[in-house]
Amino acid sequence: MVSNSTSGNDVKSHSLTTAEINKILSMTLIANLATLGEDNTIHIVPMWFIRIGNDICIPTSRHTRKYKNLRAKPFASVMIDISRAGLDLKGVLIKGQVELVEGDEARKINRQIHLKYVTPEGLSDPSVASYLSKGDDVTVKIHMDDLVNWNLAQSKAGIALSDKGRSRTLDA
């Protein structure tokens, strides 16, 4: 992970402003949720999310590996980033305690998350509705206890790659 310091190769990561952090956390992006398994291996999965106050909320099922990991060890890391060509890399890493929400409250929060990523018409499609209603019965609330952010796009190297067109495009 990129920290907000100068490394040995003199590539400084500039911090995001509070407004930029808030913007990233409100965007329709994919979060990468990392949990720790019983064998101390890291389990990381791409997830939909929504920010509610000081929490990142992610829908899941009680039948998943991440749910089982979080029941045993209620702590997670979440990375949400905007990664583009070269060093046009911006994002946040959130680490915190986890609360597993179930029942009506989970259904309400998960509905908000679903509507962030899928249109109401999409949610009314029988195959989509069936998939989401069977799968998303729990909300993982990650408290933003610790937040690290980075913005390599504004580093000298990031600007040089961007200005000179010297980076390769990412595959879609």
N, C-alpha and C positions, 0 to 999 in steps of 0.2 A: 504494500500500500504506500502511496505517496504521502509523505508528511509535509508539513509546512516549514521545511528547513532546506538549507543548501546541502546538497550531497557532494560526494567526492568529485563528480564530473561537472560541478558548478551549474546544475540545472535547478533553479529555484522554483518551487511551487508557490504561486501566489494564492492567498486565501480568497475565498468568495466573500462577498458582503452578506449581511443578514438578508437583504432583499433577494440576492441571487440564490441563497440557500432556500429561502421560502418559495421562490419560483420553482426551483428543481423539485422540491417536495410537493408542489401542487400540480406538477405536470403529469401527463399520462405517459409514464415510463414503466419499465419493468424493474422491480426490486430484486436483488439477489439476497435471499434469506439463508443464513448459515446457522446451523445448530450443531451441538456436540452429541455424538452417539455414545451409547454405553461402553463401547470399546475405544472411546476417545478419538474416533475419527470424525472429521468434519463432513457434515451433510449440507450441501448447498443446492438451492433450487430457485429458478426464476418464478416470481410471483407478482400478481396484481397487488396494489396497495392504495391506501388513502391515509392522509395525515389528519388526525383529529386531536387538536390541542398539542400536547407534548408527546403524543404517541403515534407510531406508525402501525396501522392496522392492516392485517393480511388475512384473507379467508383461507380456511383449510377444513379438512375432514378429520374426525377423531380416529380414522383408520390409517392415517399416513405416518410415515417414518418421522417427519418433523414434529407431529403432535406427540408421538411417543417419546421422542428425544426431549421435548420441552416439558413434558410431565415429569420426567426424571431430573432434568437440569434446566430450570426456567430462566435461561439467559440466552440471548441471541445477538448476532450482528447482522446488519442490513446495509448493503451497498446500493446506492441509487446514483447513476451517473449518466452523463451525456458524453459518449465517446465517438469521436470523429477521426478523420485522417490525421496522420502525424502526431503532434502533441496537443491537439485540440481536445483535451481531456479535462472534464470538470465533474465534480461529484461530491457526495457525502458518504461517510461511513458512520453508521449509528450503532452503538453498542449499549445494551441495557437489559434490565430485568424484564421478564415476560409475564403477562397475565393472560390466561386462557379464558375467554368469555364464551359462554354457551347459552342456549335457550333463545328467548325472544330478543334479548339485547344483541346476540351474535347475528341473528337473522336480519335485524334492522341495520346493523353496521355493514354486514356483507352485501345487503341490497344496495347501499350507497356505493360500495366498491364496484359491484357489478355494473351499476349505471355509469360509473366513471369510464368503463372500458367497452361497454356494449350498449347499443341503443335500446330504448324500450321495445321496439319492434323485434330486435334480436333476442331480447330476453323472453319475448312471448313465443318464440319458435319452440315447439314441443321438445326437440332434441336438446336445445340449449337449456331450456327450463329444467328438463329432467336431469341433465348432467350437473348443473349448478345446485339444484335443490338437494340432490343426493350427496353431493360432494362437500358442499360448504356449510357445515353445521357448527363450526367453531370459528371464532375470531382470535387471531394471535395479536395481542397488543404489546408492542415493544416500546418500553419507556425510553425516551431519548436521554439516557443518563450521561452518555458521552458521545460527542459528535466531532468528527475530524472532517475537514473539507480540503479540496484542492482545486487549482485552476492552472494547469500547465500551459494553457493557451496563451497566457500573459507572460510566460517566462521568455527569456531571450531566445532560447532554442525554439520554443513554440512559435514565436513571432517570426523568426528566421525561416522556419519551414513553411509557415503560412504565406508569408510575403513572397517567397521565392518559388513557390509551387514545387517544392522538392520532396513532398511526401506522396506516398501511394494512396489511392483511395481504398477504403474498406470495401469488402464484398457485401452486397446487400443480403 
